[in-house]
Amino acid sequence: MDANSLTRDNGKILKLILLLELSSLSENYRSVKAPLSNHGSNSSNNCESQLTRDIRRLERDVLRMGALTEKSFRLSHQALFARDLSAAQELPQIDKRIDTFYRQIELECTLIMTSLAPTDRDLRCLSAFMQLVRDLERIGDYAEDLGEIAVKIFPYPQHRLLSEIAMMSLHAQAMLATSLVALADLDEVNARNIKYLDDTVDNAYERVYNALAQQHDISGALEPYLLLGLAIRCLERMADHATNIGQRVAYIVTGQRS
């Protein structure tokens, strides 16, 4: 199976998992949150109901943002390694949608914190959401950067290191997918284990960077080498943000920062 097939299958699997998990996500979250305060008054009941609805809506929006971010990562891979410039052209519009989700979720978290008297555990969930969507937004930005790199590097012959960079990209995408599934499942174990997967991406970064830096038989333009250096830096940072997402999920579940 080639790299493009792996990427397409990974995206299909993640979308299916997100659709299946979305309906049960709210119940999972409520199982780890302390019961909301109930003083027996109508006003407190109304506040609790509003708070529950708002958090459920945020849960759905975070996963939708995650699905968009995963799509942008796949398109950036397709643009750079399959030389599909039409995929690169889709990325700016998707990034705008990701940014809209980011601003909306951050604002709604702030409003809930300041107006609906959430419990300590609700606050933990909301603060983790605010950090988590920032990681997703940054991954989307890097995906758009990779699309721009794909356009600029298109006229040049393919470099011999491109296949290793493609595997680096697939591994980082798998990390993102794992972090999103951990979020949907509230799976602390897999969420924490993502940081160990990051070692593979870091090692690949070091190998490719050193190979590029030590290459002496350069003929012609330097631009493609510089672009490849930028590409692996984007991928390394995307993997770091996927690791961060895993840590946020573990914090939601346990309340403990690693």
DACOR-V397202 format. One record per pair of residues at least 12 apart in sequence whose ideal C-beta (glycine too) atoms are under 6 Angstrom apart, sorted by the first residue. I is the first residue (numbers start at 0). J is the second residue. D is the distance in Angstrom with one decimal. If there is no record, write none. Layout:
I;J;D  I;J;D
This chain:
2;165;4.7  2;169;6.0  3;81;5.3  5;169;5.7  6;73;5.3  6;76;5.2  9;176;5.9  10;73;4.9  13;69;5.6  13;176;4.7  16;180;5.5  17;62;5.6  17;66;5.5  20;183;3.7  24;58;5.2  24;183;6.0  25;55;4.5  27;185;5.0  31;252;5.8  32;120;4.6  33;118;5.5  33;120;4.7  35;47;4.6  35;118;5.8  46;115;6.0  50;115;4.7  53;111;5.4  60;104;5.5  61;128;5.9  64;100;3.9  64;135;5.4  65;135;5.9  65;179;4.5  67;93;6.0  67;96;5.7  67;97;5.2  68;97;5.9  68;135;4.6  68;138;5.2  68;139;5.1  69;175;5.9  71;90;5.9  71;93;4.8  71;139;5.1  71;142;4.0  72;142;5.1  72;172;5.3  74;86;4.4  74;89;5.6  74;90;5.7  75;142;4.1  75;145;3.8  75;146;5.2  76;168;4.9  78;146;5.0  78;149;3.8  79;145;5.5  79;149;4.2  80;165;4.4  87;146;3.8  87;149;5.0  87;150;5.4  90;143;4.7  90;146;4.0  94;139;5.1  94;143;4.7  97;136;6.0  97;139;4.0  101;132;5.1  101;136;4.2  104;132;4.9  105;129;5.5  108;125;4.6  108;128;5.5  108;129;4.9  112;125;5.8  123;254;5.7  124;251;5.4  127;247;4.5  127;250;5.3  127;251;4.8  130;247;5.5  131;244;5.6  131;247;4.3  134;240;4.1  134;243;4.7  134;244;5.1  137;240;5.2  138;237;5.0  138;240;5.0  141;233;4.3  141;236;5.9  141;237;5.0  144;233;5.3  145;233;5.4  148;226;5.1  148;229;5.9  148;230;5.2  151;226;5.8  152;223;5.4  152;226;4.7  155;223;4.2  160;207;5.5  160;210;5.9  163;207;6.0  164;231;6.0  167;200;5.9  167;203;4.2  167;234;5.3  168;234;5.5  170;199;5.4  170;200;5.6  171;200;5.4  171;234;5.3  171;237;5.0  171;238;4.2  174;193;5.6  174;196;5.3  174;238;5.5  174;241;4.0  175;241;4.4  177;193;5.7  178;193;5.6  178;241;5.0  178;244;4.0  178;245;4.7  181;248;4.9  182;248;5.0  185;252;5.4  187;249;4.9  187;252;4.4  190;245;4.2  190;248;3.9  190;249;4.5  191;249;5.0  193;242;5.3  193;245;3.5  194;242;4.9  197;238;5.3  197;242;4.8  200;238;4.0  204;231;5.3  204;235;4.4  207;231;5.1  211;224;5.7  211;228;5.7
